Amino acid sequence: MSLIPSYTPILPQWRGNTSSNDMNENFEEILYDLNTIFSEASNIVVDINELESRIRHDVESISSRIYAVSGMISTYEQADTAYKLFYESFYLPDQITYPINLVDTDKCVVNNEFGIATLPVNNSFSKTYTVDITSGNTIVAPDLTVEVMPLDETGSLKIEETSATRAFDGQDSTVWERKARYSRDSTRTYCRCLLAVTLPSMSNPYVNKIHIKPYPEGSEDIQMITYDTLVAQDVVLPSFPVDGENNSPSIAYCFNNIQPTKFKFYLRQRNNKLEDDYKTFVYGAREIGIEEAEYNSSGKVGFKFTVPDYETGLIDKIMLLKTDPDYDNITYKVSLYTSESEFNLDLPTWTSSNSPITGTNPLILSIPMSTLWAMIQITQAEGDTRSPILRSLSISYTTTA
């Protein structure tokens, strides 16, 4: 459709007869153009309203999370300041670096959307959409079936919802949004729904990775994820936490191959806002990825930590080193380096095969320095198809002044 009229009038002949057929045809073309313009304008209004709703709820979610983080910062500032801290959680991976001779296929995948590092990926296959190789557009599988069922929305005055298929189209710009609206003085404190997706039939039935980008992010609870197979139903997703994910950020799950036919996502929203004079609970998903990924058996991710400019001293002791999950020198191996050349040549000062660094067993540096390098190697267990997930590295240290 276009907002540009296509009408070209049929003009009467100079000093000739006027044709009623020509006049009728003119009016029909004018009417067609008006209907086309009104239809397109209506679609634009719907798009604008959806965008406005999305932006408003995203901003509200971000504001809540900033408030929560500010409280954490205040708590940290009031805590014991005897030790200083280097911390990397992969959301802002500006401290990530690699040895100059490390090839790309040996570098871990750092994903700042989910705040994780995983094994290098050889290939991945989405189970819900394909990508057109000429246009780059995503195409949702035609036999993908998505259903939304209320679990606890009793008493709602109305439900407003965009297409749930949007959650599986590989596009962050499209959002599945479900609004449960109540009278403004309702005592309702939460809503729950079930999102069920039946996968299309395919020659490769395996899945070993799911990621979810909740909407609004950081305010929705993912209470449970289950899947059905040809022989079992309602199997809880491997690695999903027993207590669920409250106020979930964007999150990824990696697990060994399963052969699901259907997934069920149990969602809860405990936050509400007054919207259009209704008490409104908003939940949904920006994107849910269901895929099989093929990984290298190992990968490395490096770090470069430099003492901030406002610090006057140099690093003289490493008091504590922790990773999430905890390093074990099997799946997660850690090395520390005191110079860039040692980092590039893999000549560590300390490795996770040595005694753990603790407050009672610190690592004393022979020469105080302003910069410290670290490397973590992630290794896939023999027989596994999943990638281990690394979430963070933290190093507590003291300085000479």
C-alpha positions in Angstrom: 0.0 0.0 0.0 1.0 3.6 -0.5 -0.2 7.0 0.7 0.4 8.4 -2.8 -2.9 8.5 -4.7 -2.9 6.6 -8.0 -6.0 8.4 -9.4 -5.6 9.8 -12.9 -8.8 11.6 -14.0 -10.5 10.9 -17.3 -11.1 14.4 -18.7 -14.1 15.2 -20.9 -13.4 16.2 -24.5 -13.1 19.9 -25.3 -16.6 21.0 -26.1 -17.6 17.4 -26.3 -20.2 15.3 -24.6 -19.8 14.3 -20.9 -19.7 10.6 -20.4 -21.5 9.1 -17.3 -19.3 6.1 -17.6 -16.1 8.2 -17.4 -17.6 10.1 -14.4 -18.4 6.8 -12.6 -14.9 5.5 -13.3 -13.4 8.7 -11.9 -15.4 8.4 -8.7 -14.6 4.7 -8.3 -10.8 5.5 -8.6 -11.2 8.3 -6.1 -13.0 6.0 -3.7 -10.4 3.3 -4.2 -7.6 5.8 -3.4 -9.4 7.1 -0.3 -10.0 3.6 1.0 -6.4 2.7 0.4 -5.1 5.9 2.2 -7.5 5.4 5.1 -6.4 1.7 5.4 -2.7 2.6 5.3 -3.2 5.5 7.8 -5.0 3.1 10.1 -2.1 0.6 10.0 0.3 3.4 10.7 -1.7 4.4 13.8 -1.7 0.8 15.0 2.1 0.6 14.5 2.6 3.9 16.3 0.4 2.8 19.3 2.3 -0.5 19.5 5.6 1.3 19.4 4.5 3.8 22.0 3.3 1.0 24.3 6.6 -0.9 23.8 8.8 2.2 24.6 6.8 3.1 27.6 7.0 -0.3 29.2 10.7 -0.7 28.3 11.4 2.7 30.0 9.4 1.7 33.1 11.3 -1.6 33.3 14.7 0.1 32.8 13.8 2.7 35.5 13.0 -0.1 38.0 16.2 -1.9 37.3 18.3 1.3 37.6 16.7 1.9 41.0 17.5 -1.6 42.1 21.1 -1.3 40.9 21.6 2.0 42.6 20.6 0.3 45.9 23.2 -2.4 45.2 25.9 0.2 44.6 25.0 2.0 47.8 25.3 -1.3 49.7 28.7 -2.0 48.1 30.0 1.4 48.9 29.0 0.9 52.6 30.7 -2.5 52.7 34.2 -3.4 53.7 36.6 -1.2 51.6 39.8 -3.0 52.6 39.8 -4.8 49.2 39.3 -3.4 45.7 37.6 -5.3 43.0 37.9 -6.1 39.3 34.7 -7.5 37.9 33.5 -8.7 34.5 30.0 -10.0 33.9 30.0 -9.8 30.1 27.2 -7.3 29.9 29.7 -4.5 29.1 32.7 -6.6 27.9 35.1 -3.7 27.5 37.7 -5.6 29.5 37.7 -8.6 27.2 40.9 -9.2 25.2 42.7 -12.1 23.5 46.3 -13.2 22.9 47.6 -12.1 19.5 48.1 -15.6 18.3 44.7 -17.0 19.3 42.6 -17.8 16.2 38.9 -16.8 16.1 37.7 -20.4 16.2 39.3 -20.8 19.6 37.7 -17.7 21.1 34.6 -18.1 23.3 31.4 -16.4 22.2 30.8 -13.4 24.5 27.1 -12.4 24.4 26.4 -9.1 26.1 22.6 -9.5 25.7 22.6 -12.4 28.1 25.8 -11.6 30.1 27.5 -14.9 29.3 30.4 -16.5 27.5 30.0 -19.9 25.8 32.1 -22.3 23.7 32.8 -21.2 20.1 29.9 -22.1 17.8 30.5 -24.0 14.6 26.9 -23.9 13.4 23.4 -23.3 14.8 19.9 -24.1 13.5 16.7 -22.3 14.5 13.7 -24.5 15.0 11.1 -21.7 14.5 12.3 -19.7 11.5 14.6 -19.6 8.5 16.5 -16.7 6.9 16.1 -15.8 3.3 19.6 -15.9 1.8 18.8 -13.2 -0.7 17.0 -10.6 1.4 18.2 -11.5 4.8 14.6 -11.5 6.1 13.4 -14.1 8.6 10.5 -16.4 7.6 8.5 -18.1 10.4 8.0 -21.9 9.8 4.4 -22.2 8.3 3.6 -25.2 10.5 4.7 -23.5 13.7 1.8 -23.5 16.1 1.7 -20.9 19.0 -1.1 -20.8 21.6 -1.6 -18.5 24.6 -3.8 -19.8 27.5 -4.8 -17.8 30.6 -3.9 -19.5 33.8 -4.9 -16.8 36.3 -6.5 -13.7 34.7 -9.9 -14.1 36.4 -11.9 -10.9 36.6 -10.1 -9.1 33.8 -12.3 -6.7 31.9 -10.5 -7.3 28.6 -7.4 -8.9 27.2 -5.4 -7.0 24.5 -2.7 -9.0 22.6 -0.5 -8.9 19.6 0.4 -12.1 17.7 2.3 -14.5 19.9 4.1 -15.7 16.7 6.1 -12.5 17.0 8.1 -14.1 19.9 9.5 -16.7 17.5 10.3 -14.7 14.4 14.0 -14.0 15.1 13.3 -10.2 15.2 13.8 -8.1 18.3 11.8 -5.3 16.7 8.6 -7.3 16.9 7.1 -8.0 20.3 4.4 -10.4 21.6 2.6 -8.2 24.2 -0.4 -9.3 26.3 -2.3 -6.8 28.4 -4.7 -8.0 31.1 -6.9 -5.0 32.0 -8.8 -4.6 35.3 -10.8 -1.9 36.9 -8.5 0.7 38.4 -9.5 -0.2 42.0 -9.1 -4.0 41.5 -7.2 -5.9 44.2 -5.6 -8.1 41.7 -1.8 -8.5 42.4 -0.6 -10.7 39.6 -1.6 -12.5 36.3 -0.4 -15.8 34.8 -0.5 -17.3 31.4 0.8 -20.2 29.5 2.6 -19.8 26.1 2.7 -23.1 24.2 4.6 -23.6 21.0 4.4 -26.8 18.9 7.5 -27.2 16.8 7.4 -27.9 13.1 8.3 -31.4 11.9 11.9 -31.5 10.7 14.6 -34.0 9.8 16.9 -32.7 12.7 14.8 -33.0 15.9 17.4 -32.0 18.4 17.4 -28.8 20.6 20.2 -27.9 23.0 19.8 -24.1 23.5 16.9 -21.8 24.4 17.1 -18.1 25.0 14.3 -15.8 26.2 14.1 -12.0 26.0 11.1 -11.2 28.3 8.9 -8.3 27.8 9.0 -6.0 29.6 12.5 -7.2 30.5 13.3 -7.4 34.2 9.7 -7.3 35.5 8.3 -10.7 34.3 8.6 -14.0 36.1 9.4 -17.2 34.1 7.9 -19.7 36.6 8.6 -22.9 34.6 9.6 -24.2 31.2 8.6 -27.7 30.2 8.6 -29.7 27.0 6.8 -32.7 25.5 8.4 -35.5 23.4 6.9 -38.3 21.5 6.9 -40.5 24.6 6.7 -38.0 27.6 4.9 -34.8 28.6 5.7 -31.8 30.8 9.4 -32.6 31.3 11.1 -29.7 33.1 13.8 -28.1 30.9 17.3 -29.2 32.0 19.2 -26.5 33.9 16.0 -24.5 34.7 16.1 -23.4 38.3 13.7 -25.0 40.8 12.4 -21.6 42.0 12.0 -20.2 38.5 13.3 -16.9 37.2 11.8 -13.9 39.0 12.0 -10.4 37.4 13.9 -12.2 34.6 16.4 -10.4 32.4 17.2 -11.8 29.0 18.5 -15.3 29.7 19.9 -18.3 27.9 19.9 -22.0 28.8 22.3 -24.6 27.3 21.7 -28.3 27.8 22.4 -31.6 26.2 20.4 -32.6 23.2 16.7 -33.3 23.7 14.0 -34.1 21.1 11.0 -32.0 21.9 7.8 -31.6 20.0 6.4 -28.8 22.1 7.5 -26.3 24.7 5.4 -24.6 27.4 6.4 -21.4 29.0 4.7 -20.5 32.3 4.7 -16.7 32.8 3.7 -14.5 35.6 3.5 -10.7 35.9 3.3 -9.1 39.4 3.8 -5.5 38.3 1.1 -3.3 37.1 0.5 0.3 36.0 -2.6 2.5 35.5 -3.0 2.7 31.8 -6.0 4.2 30.0 -7.7 4.3 33.4 -7.3 0.5 33.8 -5.1 -1.4 36.2 -3.0 -3.1 33.6 -0.7 -6.1 33.7 1.7 -6.4 30.7 3.7 -9.4 29.8 5.0 -11.2 26.8 8.3 -11.7 25.0 10.5 -9.8 22.6 12.1 -13.0 21.3 12.3 -16.7 22.3 15.0 -18.7 20.5 14.8 -22.4 20.2 17.8 -24.0 18.4 20.5 -26.6 18.1 24.0 -25.3 18.3 27.2 -27.2 17.4 30.1 -26.2 19.6 33.9 -26.6 19.6 35.1 -28.8 22.4 37.0 -25.9 24.1 37.4 -22.1 23.9 39.2 -19.3 25.7 38.2 -15.8 26.9 40.8 -13.3 28.1 40.6 -10.2 30.4 42.7 -7.1 30.9 42.2 -5.3 34.2 43.8 -2.0 34.8 43.8 0.0 38.1 41.4 3.0 37.6 42.9 6.4 37.1 41.5 7.6 40.5 43.6 5.0 42.3 47.1 6.1 43.3 48.7 2.7 44.1 49.7 -0.4 42.3 48.3 -4.0 42.6 50.5 -5.9 45.1 48.3 -8.7 46.4 45.4 -10.8 44.9 43.2 -11.6 47.8 40.4 -13.5 46.2 39.5 -14.9 42.8 36.0 -16.2 41.9 34.2 -17.3 38.8 30.5 -18.0 38.3 30.2 -21.0 38.1 33.1 -21.7 40.4 36.3 -22.8 38.6 37.2 -26.5 39.0 40.3 -26.8 36.7 38.3 -29.2 34.6 35.4 -27.4 32.9 36.7 -23.9 33.9 40.5 -23.3 34.0 41.8 -20.0 35.1 45.3 -18.4 34.6 46.7 -15.0 35.7 49.5 -13.1 34.0 51.5 -10.1 35.1 52.5 -8.8 31.7 51.1 -8.7 28.2 54.0 -10.7 26.7 53.4 -13.5 29.2 49.7 -13.4 28.3 50.5 -13.7 24.6 53.0 -16.5 25.2 50.7 -18.3 27.8 53.3 -18.1 30.7 51.0 -17.7 33.7 52.0 -16.5 37.2 49.2 -18.6 38.7 46.8 -21.2 37.4 43.7 -22.9 38.9 45.8 -26.1 39.3 47.6 -24.2 42.1 46.2 -23.6 45.6 43.0 -21.4 45.5 43.5 -17.7 46.1 41.8 -16.7 49.3 42.1 -14.1 52.1 44.3 -16.5 54.0 46.2 -17.6 51.0 46.7 -14.4 48.8 48.8 -14.2 45.7 51.6 -11.8 46.4 53.0 -10.2 43.3 56.8 -10.0 43.1 56.6 -6.6 41.5 53.5 -4.3 42.0 51.8 -3.4 38.8 48.9 -1.4 37.3 47.6 -4.0 35.0 46.7 -7.7 35.4 45.7 -10.2 32.6 43.6 -13.3 33.1 42.5 -16.2 30.9 39.6 -18.7 31.3 39.4 -21.8 29.3 36.0 -23.5 29.0 36.0 -27.2 28.1 33.0 -29.3 27.0 32.6 -32.6 29.0 33.2 -35.7 26.9 30.0 -36.9 25.3 28.2 -33.6 26.0 26.5 -31.6 23.3 25.9 -28.5 25.4 28.2 -25.6 26.2 29.1 -24.7 29.7 28.1 -21.1 30.6 30.5 -18.6 32.2 28.8 -15.6 33.8 31.5 -13.7 35.6 35.0 -13.3 36.9 35.8 -11.2 40.0 39.2 -10.5 41.5 39.7 -8.8 44.8 43.1 -7.0 45.3 45.0 -4.6 47.5 47.3 -1.8 46.4 50.5 -0.3 47.6 48.9 2.9 48.7 
